Amino acid sequence: MPLDRRHFLLQSGATAAVVALFGQGCARSQLPPSTSATSPSGFFTSVPISQRDAVVVPPEYEWQMLYPWGAPTGVAGRMPAFAPDAGNSADEQALQAGMHHDGMHFFALDARGERGLLVMNHEYTDEQLLHTDGVKAWNADKVRKSLHAMGVSVIEVRRTPEGWRQVLPSPYARRVHGRTPMRIAGPAAGTPLMRTAADPTGTGVFGTFANCAMGVTPWGTYLTCEENFHGYFGGPKEAANHATPAQRRYGTVPGAQWVEYWRFDERFDLSRHPNEPHRFGWVVEIDPFDPDSVPVKRTALGRKRQESATCTVAKDGRVVVYMGDDARFEYIYKFVSRDPVRPGTDAAARAANRHLLDEGTLHVARFDADGRGRGRWLELVHGRHGIDAASGFANQAEVLIHARLAGDIVGGTKMDRPEWIAVHPHSGEVYVTLTNNTQRGDLGKPGADAANPRAPNFFGGILRWREDGGDAASTAFAWNHYALAGDPAQPGAGTRYPSDHADVFGCPDGLHFDSGGLLWIQTDMSGQSMGKPPYAALGNNQMLCADPATGRIQRFLTGPNGCEITGCVVTPDRRTLFVNIQHPGESRDDGDAKHNSAWPDGSQPGSARPRSATLAIRRRDGGIVGT
């Protein structure tokens, strides 16, 4: 999600095999498509571009709603109903669906996948909707409620003859939020920059928030990503004069806050507790099967505006985690564990693998500009490649806490907002969305380069790479552009799709491969941009289904006014797709608090508070989704 939009809302509310596969010295647009083991035999009917305040799916499909903001999570004996006037207390919000559903995964509880856990992120809060009186005045209760409305939900769902239903109550039901006790682990745990007055050990922290994309480990745990944490820390404006270069790089500068937490919860006051934001911006591991387990912040994966934590397994069994940093001119990262994964997803396997994300090597991506479509993974390790005391890093903990600055030292490629990352289940090819960057080419900012060829970049695109030798642990790769998105009718748009018949889109964000190799693409044009040039012809945000084997891209869903489409997962039998409708009604970024939708409860704007929600989508004949 673009930072300017969230800002307003929170204020106001090389091997031979690889050379043979990709070609050498040829234009990247000529690269062959990746393979798919199960290309669909039939097409669904593409839905048209829409500006309707509604969810639209192909006529062959139907959808139902699950778990809107404020619905009870399902904790036994504590299931408060949603108050349409936003009258729920902070304590009640801690037991209900949070706001702005985002990344999500389905963990099956039976062999047929008809019963499972939906685990989802709640990214941020619209304070105008969350409180009965909006943001006319801040107080400690509002801070508590806001923190409780972010984080993660674990809910149980099951398939019935009437469709999917939430299980109420459920022994698995749990809310993890901005005040949940958590453990800090890995190389940065306990080090000086992680210690605070409230936690002199530097090993414990309250909460996770700004939870955007996610990942799933091979051993069956959920990884939630702390993205735009910086906007929740603040302080008196005069203290900004003393901000360090690292604070400015991460945006944790007094006076730049989106909300006034710091006035009522002192840990958010940068002038008093400058180390507290070092404890956010991490990947957090949660065991969804144990509601009593303590979430763990894994510092070996590096601190950034964390977007995606996509896991795969290297040839030697080590776990590899791909991550983006969702900000203009930031980097793509890869973590490779020291030790191999113990197979399995049961409790024993989860226990045996609990250390894997604490020991390993973090890398940053460099996309070479020599015309061959090559790249390298550069280690972010203290004492190597100029990362040392002379460049401002006393030890490896500081490298990880200030991963962005370490990426600068080694020469990572500054990207156009790298967001979700997905790994093809058969080829191992890796895809990443680059949502947009309207500042590329501005005075004093980086211009176009091979991996980011448009300046400015209004529409974003999808880039992909294949690791040398087909090994995720490799330090080199071959890359190309899968799609340069946008409206081809716009002068100078520079669009390029994998086939002439691909449905057009802009600002790709969410990305998910199902087990059959179909790629689900979700878009996030800002509420201020939708319906206006150069985005006017693209309508509301949408979800598309792509088959990399054929170049086919078809529009599968369009969402209500103002919403983002995000958080997609397909059940193991490929008969149900779960997707999130985030922040319906978000219409402007310029101080207007009005919402242009009342979805899903109202018929017209103003008739009800719009609510983010999860959809379950199935083919009417029970067939495989995406066909």
VOGU-3710 file (C-alpha; in Angstrom, 3 decimals, decimal comma):
1> mpldrrhfll> 0,000/0,000/0,000  1,385/3,462/-0,878  2,778/5,287/2,118  1,118/8,591/1,287  -2,315/6,990/1,493  -1,683/5,286/4,788  -0,126/8,491/6,090  -3,365/10,424/5,538  -5,664/7,728/6,824  -3,751/7,327/10,035
11> qsgataavva> -3,536/11,035/10,619  -7,166/11,571/9,806  -8,558/8,388/10,497  25,808/-18,404/-14,148  25,711/-22,118/-15,099  25,372/-23,495/-18,582  21,899/-24,743/-17,815  20,762/-21,282/-16,890  22,398/-19,732/-19,954  20,694/-22,291/-22,172
21> lfgqgcarsq> 17,337/-21,684/-20,527  17,317/-17,902/-20,461  19,516/-17,201/-23,458  22,527/-14,941/-23,438  22,838/-11,607/-25,181  19,151/-11,619/-26,203  16,434/-9,173/-25,261  14,704/-10,154/-22,055  11,310/-9,919/-23,711  12,361/-12,910/-25,825
31> lppstsatsp> 12,885/-15,188/-22,860  10,723/-18,317/-22,855  7,913/-18,660/-20,353  8,349/-20,896/-17,355  6,777/-24,319/-17,360  3,577/-25,371/-15,625  2,689/-28,947/-14,792  -1,064/-28,450/-14,858  -2,199/-25,830/-17,326  -5,994/-25,571/-17,138
41> sgfftsvpis> -8,055/-27,197/-19,861  -10,669/-24,457/-19,971  -10,892/-20,732/-19,367  -13,205/-18,890/-17,068  -14,972/-15,795/-18,342  -12,836/-12,724/-17,702  -14,683/-10,038/-15,787  -14,593/-6,530/-17,255  -12,849/-3,565/-15,707  -15,269/-2,122/-13,190
51> qrdavvvppe> -15,968/0,963/-11,121  -18,923/-0,667/-9,384  -19,087/-0,591/-5,611  -19,308/-4,369/-5,514  -17,373/-7,613/-5,713  -17,583/-9,052/-9,238  -16,439/-12,584/-10,125  -16,900/-14,661/-13,305  -20,426/-16,021/-13,869  -19,072/-19,534/-13,332
61> yewqmlypwg> -18,142/-18,617/-9,746  -19,787/-17,573/-6,485  -18,444/-15,927/-3,355  -19,376/-15,709/0,291  -18,085/-13,468/3,059  -16,191/-14,592/6,149  -14,793/-12,737/9,144  -15,315/-9,009/8,501  -13,701/-6,439/10,776  -15,248/-6,712/14,243
71> aptgvagrmp> -16,478/-10,290/13,909  -15,638/-12,455/16,949  -12,427/-14,429/16,584  -13,921/-17,399/18,401  -12,209/-17,484/21,803  -14,521/-19,548/24,017  -16,621/-17,471/26,392  -15,350/-14,197/24,924  -17,038/-13,477/21,609  -18,246/-9,856/21,541
81> afapdagnsa> -20,408/-8,881/18,571  -19,479/-6,018/16,248  -20,941/-2,644/17,199  -21,948/-0,823/13,972  -21,375/2,538/15,670  -17,745/1,578/16,497  -18,701/1,371/20,149  -16,669/-1,774/20,887  -14,147/-1,267/23,671  -10,410/-1,794/23,361
91> deqalqagmh> -10,751/-5,070/25,280  -13,477/-6,252/22,917  -11,412/-5,338/19,841  -8,670/-7,637/21,151  -11,125/-10,538/20,695  -12,445/-9,506/17,272  -11,262/-9,355/13,678  -8,815/-6,509/13,252  -8,977/-3,885/10,547  -7,634/-4,061/7,008
101> hdgmhffald> -7,109/-7,770/6,364  -3,943/-8,508/4,381  -1,631/-11,519/3,959  -3,271/-14,864/4,729  -2,721/-18,629/4,700  -4,892/-21,732/5,070  -3,496/-24,503/7,312  -5,452/-27,717/6,756  -6,624/-29,612/9,840  -7,728/-32,751/8,002
111> argergllvm> -6,580/-34,807/5,034  -9,327/-33,515/2,727  -8,718/-29,862/3,556  -12,365/-29,344/4,508  -11,390/-27,985/7,906  -8,523/-25,649/8,624  -7,097/-22,542/10,176  -7,203/-19,240/8,341  -4,383/-17,061/9,633  -4,387/-13,475/8,420
121> nheytdeqll> -2,734/-10,122/8,982  -4,450/-6,868/9,932  -2,272/-4,155/8,477  -3,309/-0,780/9,823  -6,187/1,226/11,237  -8,521/3,833/9,857  -9,007/5,834/13,020  -12,067/7,642/11,632  -13,863/4,291/11,391  -12,397/2,653/14,466
131> htdgvkawna> -13,674/5,154/17,051  -17,149/6,574/17,546  -15,832/10,142/17,409  -13,008/9,535/14,948  -9,855/11,438/15,823  -11,311/14,528/17,461  -9,274/13,704/20,552  -6,709/11,044/21,383  -6,549/9,198/24,684  -4,980/6,074/26,131
141> dkvrkslham> -8,044/3,888/25,405  -7,948/4,860/21,736  -4,281/3,907/21,559  -5,072/0,519/23,101  -7,968/-0,105/20,722  -5,887/0,907/17,725  -3,072/-1,459/18,723  -5,603/-4,252/19,228  -7,033/-3,675/15,733  -3,719/-4,605/14,064
151> gvsvievrrt> -1,677/-7,788/14,146  -2,856/-11,304/13,273  -6,006/-13,439/13,569  -6,138/-17,220/13,810  -9,618/-18,537/13,095  -10,991/-22,008/12,407  -13,158/-22,596/9,324  -14,876/-25,642/7,865  -16,637/-26,488/4,639  -20,322/-27,392/4,948
161> pegwrqvlps> -23,013/-28,178/2,345  -23,956/-24,488/2,555  -20,375/-23,266/2,070  -17,526/-22,254/4,370  -18,344/-21,342/7,952  -16,289/-20,024/10,839  -16,137/-22,412/13,801  -17,342/-20,610/16,937  -15,876/-21,145/19,440  -12,613/-22,828/18,451
171> pyarrvhgrt> -9,725/-24,061/20,619  -7,342/-22,579/18,046  -8,882/-19,095/17,930  -6,431/-16,353/18,775  -5,698/-12,668/18,267  -2,077/-11,542/18,182  -1,901/-7,746/18,278  0,110/-4,654/19,145  0,252/-5,475/22,854  0,876/-9,263/22,763
181> pmriagpaag> 4,065/-10,344/24,608  6,728/-11,596/22,193  10,265/-12,933/22,269  13,189/-11,454/20,341  15,598/-14,055/18,934  18,615/-14,237/16,655  21,871/-12,251/16,456  20,352/-8,890/17,453  18,556/-10,191/20,561  19,936/-8,765/23,788
191> tplmrtaadp> 22,329/-6,363/22,082  22,555/-2,702/23,167  20,387/-1,245/20,375  17,539/-3,614/21,348  17,497/-2,716/25,055  15,012/-0,301/26,558  14,135/0,952/30,023  11,162/-1,437/30,110  13,230/-4,347/28,739  16,872/-4,000/29,815
201> tgtgvfgtfa> 17,566/-7,523/28,499  16,614/-6,627/24,924  14,871/-9,972/24,494  11,174/-9,205/24,967  8,749/-6,807/23,340  5,056/-6,049/23,387  3,305/-6,511/20,108  3,410/-6,620/16,370  1,656/-4,141/14,086  1,656/-2,828/10,514
211> ncamgvtpwg> 1,368/-6,479/9,404  1,248/-6,642/5,619  2,511/-9,644/3,632  3,439/-13,018/5,094  5,081/-16,378/4,576  4,774/-20,007/5,649  7,684/-22,129/6,826  8,245/-25,715/5,590  7,549/-26,857/9,173  4,091/-25,285/9,266
221> tyltceenfh> 4,417/-21,970/11,092  3,190/-18,563/9,978  5,476/-15,607/9,288  3,958/-12,153/9,599  5,809/-9,101/8,283  6,015/-5,757/10,072  5,943/-3,196/7,284  5,166/0,477/7,949  5,954/0,433/11,654  7,714/3,784/11,477
231> gyfggpkeaa> 4,554/5,910/11,372  3,481/4,853/14,862  6,531/6,306/16,594  6,669/10,036/17,242  7,619/12,812/19,548  7,960/16,574/19,748  8,948/18,144/16,430  11,900/19,986/17,924  13,529/16,615/18,670  13,767/15,958/14,915
241> nhatpaqrry> 16,916/18,097/14,810  18,711/15,346/16,698  17,569/12,449/14,485  20,378/10,141/13,343  20,969/9,144/9,694  19,631/5,668/10,521  16,446/7,138/12,003  15,944/9,279/8,922  16,514/6,315/6,622  13,869/4,297/8,468
251> gtvpgaqwve> 11,460/7,216/8,905  11,451/7,125/12,701  11,774/10,878/13,162  9,957/12,831/15,888  7,161/14,941/14,474  6,663/12,692/11,430  4,241/10,289/13,148  0,853/9,335/11,670  -0,876/8,886/15,023  -0,370/10,379/18,454
261> ywrfderfdl> 0,494/7,186/20,304  3,565/8,806/21,848  1,482/11,208/23,926  -0,326/8,366/25,750  2,057/5,383/25,568  5,601/6,522/26,273  7,318/3,620/24,526  6,341/5,306/21,242  8,115/8,554/22,201  11,335/8,586/20,183
271> srhpnephrf> 12,810/11,360/22,310  12,546/9,165/25,412  12,959/5,629/24,046  14,974/5,773/20,780  15,647/2,020/20,806  11,982/0,946/20,834  11,555/1,171/17,008  14,592/-1,113/16,605  12,284/-3,822/17,973  9,909/-3,485/15,004
281> gwvveidpfd> 10,304/-4,065/11,287  10,972/-7,789/11,679  9,570/-11,097/10,493  7,571/-12,640/13,350  7,053/-16,411/13,578  3,760/-17,683/15,024  2,705/-21,283/15,678  -0,962/-21,263/14,608  -1,650/-24,666/16,154  -0,708/-23,625/19,686
291> pdsvpvkrta> -2,711/-20,640/20,972  -0,488/-20,452/24,041  2,775/-20,198/22,114  4,842/-16,995/22,274  5,461/-15,304/18,893  9,135/-14,773/18,026  10,771/-11,896/16,152  13,520/-13,391/13,969  16,278/-10,791/13,756  18,586/-12,831/11,497
301> lgrkrqesat> 16,217/-11,951/8,631  17,007/-8,241/8,901  15,009/-5,155/9,805  13,218/-3,183/7,111  9,702/-2,192/6,112  9,183/-5,893/5,869  7,172/-7,121/2,891  6,898/-10,845/2,218  8,782/-13,728/3,835  8,402/-16,380/1,160
311> ctvakdgrvv> 10,048/-19,690/2,023  11,479/-22,405/-0,173  14,044/-25,172/0,364  17,521/-25,298/-1,192  18,937/-28,442/-2,755  20,848/-29,267/0,421  17,727/-28,882/2,576  18,381/-25,423/3,995  15,474/-23,007/4,204  15,592/-19,887/2,013
321> vymgddarfe> 13,440/-16,819/2,739  12,827/-14,151/0,076  11,838/-10,679/1,300  11,090/-7,230/-0,087  11,302/-3,785/1,482  8,199/-1,888/0,398  9,488/1,630/-0,075  10,772/3,583/-3,052  14,399/2,771/-3,908  14,693/-0,075/-1,399
331> yiykfvsrdp> 15,969/-3,619/-1,803  15,112/-7,281/-2,306  16,654/-9,669/0,245  17,310/-13,377/0,686  18,108/-15,292/3,877  19,725/-18,753/3,721  19,723/-20,795/6,923  22,877/-22,404/8,280  21,230/-25,751/8,953  18,849/-27,950/6,934
341> vrpgtdaaar> 15,155/-28,359/7,630  13,913/-31,386/9,510  10,963/-32,628/7,374  7,442/-32,576/8,710  4,817/-30,169/9,981  3,785/-31,803/13,241  4,590/-30,468/16,694  7,877/-32,369/16,824  9,026/-30,910/13,523  8,025/-27,406/14,567
351> aanrhlldeg> 10,072/-27,827/17,736  13,052/-29,272/15,893  13,136/-26,376/13,420  12,529/-23,535/15,849  16,164/-22,343/15,624  16,526/-22,336/11,819  15,563/-18,708/11,276  18,060/-17,527/13,896  21,254/-18,741/12,219  22,140/-18,068/8,611
361> tlhvarfdad> 23,176/-15,422/6,099  21,229/-12,416/4,842  21,833/-11,178/1,282  20,700/-8,247/-0,855  20,003/-8,492/-4,598  21,988/-6,723/-7,305  20,443/-6,762/-10,780  23,291/-6,200/-13,232  22,876/-3,678/-16,038  25,140/-5,335/-18,616
371> grgrgrwlel> 22,271/-6,446/-20,875  22,636/-10,141/-20,067  19,902/-10,281/-17,441  22,202/-11,495/-14,696  22,272/-10,755/-10,987  24,013/-11,612/-7,749  23,179/-12,038/-4,073  25,550/-9,956/-1,946  26,196/-11,021/1,648  25,326/-8,621/4,436
381> vhgrhgidaa> 27,930/-9,890/6,877  30,026/-7,798/9,243  33,666/-7,678/8,130  32,902/-8,326/4,449  32,300/-6,098/1,423  33,067/-2,933/3,365  30,586/-3,566/6,168  32,728/-2,808/9,192  33,340/-0,332/11,981  34,761/2,211/9,549
391> sgfanqaevl> 31,409/2,279/7,723  29,405/2,558/10,932  28,693/-1,076/11,882  30,132/-2,271/15,174  28,925/-5,869/14,811  26,508/-8,170/12,973  23,591/-7,104/15,149  23,925/-3,566/13,853  24,098/-4,878/10,277  20,740/-6,591/10,779
401> iharlagdiv> 19,083/-3,726/12,668  20,177/-1,322/9,919  19,935/-3,714/6,961  19,015/-0,888/4,600  22,279/0,911/5,313  24,233/-2,313/4,861  22,534/-2,768/1,485  23,799/0,668/0,513  27,381/-0,296/1,351  27,469/-3,432/-0,800
411> ggtkmdrpew> 25,627/-1,898/-3,753  22,209/-3,540/-3,861  19,866/-2,420/-6,635  17,358/0,211/-5,537  13,962/-1,084/-6,639  10,484/0,299/-7,364  8,769/-0,771/-4,135  9,380/-4,543/-3,988  6,377/-6,182/-2,365  5,074/-9,756/-2,522
421> iavhphsgev> 7,317/-12,608/-3,678  6,097/-15,995/-4,932  7,989/-19,148/-5,924  6,683/-21,298/-8,798  5,907/-24,723/-7,264  7,373/-26,665/-10,204  10,127/-24,585/-11,809  11,387/-22,827/-8,676  11,303/-19,542/-10,565  10,792/-16,538/-8,268
431> yvtltnntqr> 8,391/-13,669/-9,028  8,217/-10,286/-7,279  5,796/-7,401/-7,651  7,264/-3,924/-8,045  4,206/-1,811/-7,338  5,290/1,589/-8,696  7,663/4,496/-8,121  6,486/7,884/-9,291  9,680/9,464/-7,910  12,128/7,538/-10,092
441> gdlgkpgada> 13,971/10,039/-12,246  13,115/13,017/-10,038  15,849/15,534/-9,312  18,312/13,947/-6,921  16,705/10,506/-7,169  17,939/7,446/-9,093  16,930/7,243/-12,730  15,844/4,275/-14,796  18,004/1,156/-14,788  17,800/-2,326/-16,265
451> anprapnffg> 15,589/-3,776/-13,541  13,537/-0,584/-13,143  13,334/0,689/-16,747  10,627/3,372/-16,457  11,043/6,820/-14,946  8,644/7,741/-13,551  7,057/4,361/-12,998  3,312/4,877/-12,541  2,096/1,336/-13,133  4,661/-1,072/-11,685
461> gilrwredgg> 5,286/-4,576/-12,911  6,383/-8,117/-12,109  10,024/-9,201/-12,286  11,205/-12,797/-12,073  14,469/-14,676/-11,678  15,819/-18,203/-11,746  18,631/-19,159/-9,394  21,735/-20,675/-10,989  21,616/-24,450/-11,027  17,996/-24,318/-9,917
471> daastafawn> 19,267/-23,998/-6,340  17,628/-21,410/-4,098  20,877/-21,103/-2,110  22,855/-19,973/-5,165  24,604/-16,601/-5,094  23,822/-15,777/-8,763  20,700/-15,760/-10,900  19,217/-14,891/-14,296  16,291/-12,459/-14,433  13,759/-10,801/-16,719
481> hyalagdpaq> 10,542/-8,805/-16,642  7,425/-10,961/-16,669  5,193/-7,913/-17,113  5,535/-4,145/-17,269  2,020/-3,268/-16,220  -0,243/-0,383/-17,110  -2,654/0,994/-19,674  -1,079/0,509/-23,141  -3,176/3,392/-24,472  -1,311/5,884/-22,298
491> pgagtrypsd> 1,428/7,717/-24,244  4,838/6,515/-23,166  3,396/3,905/-20,809  6,027/1,364/-21,867  3,801/-1,585/-21,054  4,767/-5,135/-21,904  2,674/-8,197/-21,122  3,618/-11,860/-21,678  0,988/-12,219/-24,414  -1,060/-9,958/-26,666
501> hadvfgcpdg> -4,331/-11,197/-25,151  -3,406/-10,558/-21,485  -5,898/-8,500/-19,482  -4,324/-5,215/-18,399  -3,706/-4,112/-14,818  -1,708/-1,598/-12,819  0,204/-1,418/-9,541  0,552/-5,157/-8,775  0,962/-5,936/-5,088  -0,217/-9,326/-3,780
511> lhfdsggllw> 1,136/-12,458/-5,470  0,416/-16,154/-4,884  1,167/-19,393/-6,724  -1,297/-22,218/-6,201  -0,107/-25,812/-6,254  -1,004/-26,161/-9,937  1,301/-23,335/-11,006  -1,319/-20,650/-11,582  -0,185/-17,192/-10,497  -2,734/-14,987/-8,729
521> iqtdmsgqsm> -1,989/-11,259/-9,089  -3,630/-8,578/-6,931  -3,487/-4,825/-7,467  -3,229/-1,794/-5,205  -3,822/1,508/-6,939  -4,335/4,152/-4,268  -7,768/5,529/-3,463  -6,651/8,914/-4,727  -5,513/7,473/-8,069  -8,350/5,163/-9,057
531> gkppyaalgn> -10,542/6,578/-11,791  -8,087/9,379/-12,585  -5,362/9,703/-15,251  -3,220/7,799/-15,947  -5,187/5,070/-14,143  -8,677/6,013/-15,345  -9,085/3,079/-17,748  -8,080/0,489/-15,127  -11,137/0,901/-12,896  -11,155/-0,434/-9,339
541> nqmlcadpat> -8,492/-2,724/-7,969  -8,631/-6,296/-9,217  -7,295/-9,832/-8,987  -6,081/-11,689/-12,059  -5,154/-15,296/-12,764  -2,025/-15,908/-14,865  -0,579/-19,057/-16,396  3,155/-18,461/-16,927  3,287/-21,455/-19,286  1,031/-19,784/-21,857
551> griqrfltgp> 1,207/-16,066/-21,087  -2,508/-16,052/-20,308  -3,592/-13,387/-17,797  -7,322/-13,102/-17,086  -9,171/-10,746/-14,784  -10,874/-12,877/-12,143  -12,286/-10,358/-9,665  -12,901/-6,653/-9,259  -13,474/-5,082/-5,867  -15,632/-2,384/-4,294
561> ngceitgcvv> -14,783/1,301/-4,449  -11,571/2,314/-2,744  -10,487/-1,195/-1,777  -7,237/-3,053/-2,267  -7,326/-6,748/-3,202  -4,822/-8,700/-1,149  -4,110/-11,850/0,808  -4,809/-14,792/-1,506  -4,555/-18,505/-0,738  -5,987/-21,595/-2,467
571> tpdrrtlfvn> -6,988/-24,730/-0,537  -4,960/-27,919/-1,133  -7,693/-29,400/-3,353  -7,777/-26,157/-5,401  -11,575/-25,966/-5,025  -11,672/-22,802/-2,864  -9,834/-19,523/-3,061  -9,725/-17,223/-0,030  -9,032/-13,550/-0,683  -9,198/-10,342/1,345
581> iqhpgesrdd> -10,998/-7,112/0,499  -8,998/-4,427/2,320  -10,102/-0,893/3,247  -13,239/-0,582/1,054  -14,338/3,030/0,793  -10,900/4,583/0,962  -11,356/7,471/-1,436  -8,852/10,240/-0,839  -5,414/11,044/0,548  -5,809/14,805/0,893
591> gdakhnsawp> -7,597/15,191/4,230  -11,169/14,260/3,260  -12,359/11,707/5,823  -15,394/10,616/3,816  -15,570/7,072/2,475  -16,942/6,222/-0,960  -18,294/2,783/-0,022  -20,355/1,132/2,687  -19,416/-2,416/1,576  -20,390/-4,968/2,725
601> dgsqpgsarp> -23,188/-3,833/5,069  -24,613/-0,741/3,378  -26,185/0,039/0,027  -24,608/3,468/-0,418  -21,738/5,486/1,093  -22,564/6,741/4,550  -25,184/4,077/5,268  -22,716/1,849/7,151  -19,077/1,746/8,144  -17,118/-0,079/5,414
611> rsatlairrr> -15,426/-3,215/6,700  -12,517/-5,243/5,396  -13,443/-8,909/5,043  -12,354/-12,313/3,749  -14,108/-13,943/0,783  -14,346/-17,656/-0,004  -14,724/-18,145/-3,770  -15,690/-21,406/-5,507  -16,737/-22,589/-8,929  -20,449/-23,246/-8,998
621> dggivgt> -19,814/-26,774/-10,304  -17,197/-27,499/-7,639  -14,275/-27,498/-10,085  -10,742/-26,173/-9,769  -10,505/-22,422/-9,268  -8,734/-20,549/-12,037  -10,304/-22,690/-14,753
//
